[in-house]
Amino acid sequence: MLQFDHLKDQLAQSNLYYLISMGLEGAYTFTNDHYTQAFGPSGNSLLGQLFDALVHPEDMPIARTTRLQCMQYPEQLFPLMVRKADRHGDYVLTQWECQALRDDTGHIRGVYCMGSNLTACLDEAGRPLLACDVPRIDMPSHETRRHLANLMGLVTVLQQTDDARQLRSLCTMIQASAQGLDGVMRQWYSVSH
């Protein structure tokens, strides 16, 4: 909690970074002023509302997965890039780093995230601008999301079937999606390091 309290002190009045925390179910427990002004209805409080309520529907699975990863591996920071509906209903591209939020006894109480708006770093066609003050994660999010979404969908189908032929076919498709995701990650890792 000490780390988050320090961030709250540092970023409460930030005009560049968003700082939020959410409970175990994903409802806001804290938002700094910058986030509230950008995403709160008429700039009003979002406390108690779900983080996912403002996330683009296509980005919800990755947002939920990231939240669960934070709780599963509480010492790690996890990157997240999602589109969120601002208070005018327009989607903006946001980038986050998220980590488990622990209380003084070490129990996980939720997740906190520090983020920024990347929309200002894109031209009208959605391409990155060369000069931008906001740091970016250069992970190929579309390709990563495509393989991850395939895997999640295939697992859902797998859970609902008993047909041996269909099981073999699903396993082949799962393996292909996993290999595709592995390839994207290996390529990203080799370029970024």
Solvent accessible surface area in square Angstrom, and as a share of the most:
residue,aa,sasa,rsa
1,M,92,0.41
2,L,151,0.75
3,Q,110,0.49
4,F,6,0.03
5,D,55,0.28
6,H,107,0.48
7,L,38,0.19
8,K,62,0.26
9,D,114,0.59
10,Q,114,0.51
11,L,24,0.12
12,A,31,0.24
13,Q,136,0.61
14,S,19,0.12
15,N,133,0.68
16,L,81,0.40
17,Y,55,0.21
18,Y,4,0.02
19,L,0,0.00
20,I,0,0.00
21,S,2,0.01
22,M,5,0.02
23,G,15,0.14
24,L,90,0.45
25,E,144,0.65
26,G,2,0.01
27,A,27,0.21
28,Y,4,0.02
29,T,81,0.47
30,F,42,0.18
31,T,18,0.10
32,N,3,0.01
33,D,73,0.38
34,H,46,0.21
35,Y,0,0.00
36,T,19,0.11
37,Q,98,0.44
38,A,27,0.21
39,F,3,0.01
40,G,0,0.00
41,P,71,0.44
42,S,92,0.60
43,G,13,0.12
44,N,91,0.47
45,S,68,0.44
46,L,2,0.01
47,L,102,0.51
48,G,57,0.55
49,Q,80,0.35
50,L,91,0.45
51,F,3,0.01
52,D,12,0.06
53,A,72,0.56
54,L,35,0.17
55,V,3,0.02
56,H,35,0.16
57,P,85,0.53
58,E,117,0.52
59,D,0,0.00
60,M,46,0.20
61,P,49,0.31
62,I,32,0.16
63,A,3,0.02
64,R,111,0.40
65,T,35,0.20
66,T,5,0.03
67,R,30,0.11
68,L,117,0.58
69,Q,66,0.29
70,C,0,0.00
71,M,39,0.17
72,Q,122,0.54
73,Y,102,0.39
74,P,28,0.18
75,E,130,0.58
76,Q,94,0.42
77,L,94,0.47
78,F,25,0.11
79,P,63,0.40
80,L,9,0.05
81,M,29,0.13
82,V,0,0.00
83,R,69,0.25
84,K,0,0.00
85,A,17,0.13
86,D,26,0.14
87,R,102,0.37
88,H,137,0.61
89,G,51,0.49
90,D,87,0.45
91,Y,102,0.39
92,V,19,0.11
93,L,40,0.20
94,T,0,0.00
95,Q,18,0.08
96,W,2,0.01
97,E,77,0.35
98,C,3,0.02
99,Q,21,0.09
100,A,7,0.05
101,L,14,0.07
102,R,78,0.28
103,D,29,0.15
104,D,137,0.71
105,T,104,0.61
106,G,34,0.33
107,H,107,0.48
108,I,45,0.23
109,R,125,0.46
110,G,0,0.00
111,V,1,0.00
112,Y,11,0.04
113,C,1,0.01
114,M,62,0.28
115,G,4,0.04
116,S,4,0.02
117,N,46,0.23
118,L,3,0.01
119,T,55,0.32
120,A,84,0.65
121,C,1,0.01
122,L,45,0.22
123,D,37,0.19
124,E,182,0.82
125,A,69,0.54
126,G,42,0.40
127,R,149,0.54
128,P,71,0.45
129,L,79,0.39
130,L,190,0.95
131,A,91,0.71
132,C,49,0.29
133,D,133,0.69
134,V,17,0.10
135,P,77,0.48
136,R,106,0.39
137,I,33,0.17
138,D,95,0.49
139,M,43,0.19
140,P,50,0.31
141,S,32,0.21
142,H,130,0.58
143,E,62,0.28
144,T,16,0.09
145,R,52,0.19
146,R,108,0.39
147,H,20,0.09
148,L,38,0.19
149,A,58,0.45
150,N,65,0.33
151,L,29,0.14
152,M,75,0.33
153,G,37,0.35
154,L,25,0.12
155,V,61,0.35
156,T,68,0.40
157,V,63,0.36
158,L,53,0.26
159,Q,142,0.63
160,Q,145,0.64
161,T,19,0.11
162,D,140,0.73
163,D,79,0.41
164,A,59,0.45
165,R,188,0.69
166,Q,79,0.35
167,L,58,0.29
168,R,150,0.55
169,S,53,0.34
170,L,5,0.02
171,C,74,0.44
172,T,90,0.52
173,M,86,0.38
174,I,37,0.19
175,Q,108,0.48
176,A,59,0.46
177,S,11,0.07
178,A,44,0.34
179,Q,113,0.50
180,G,22,0.21
181,L,36,0.18
182,D,63,0.33
183,G,36,0.35
184,V,17,0.10
185,M,66,0.29
186,R,163,0.59
187,Q,123,0.55
188,W,62,0.22
189,Y,126,0.48
190,S,78,0.50
191,V,122,0.70
192,S,56,0.36
193,H,147,0.66
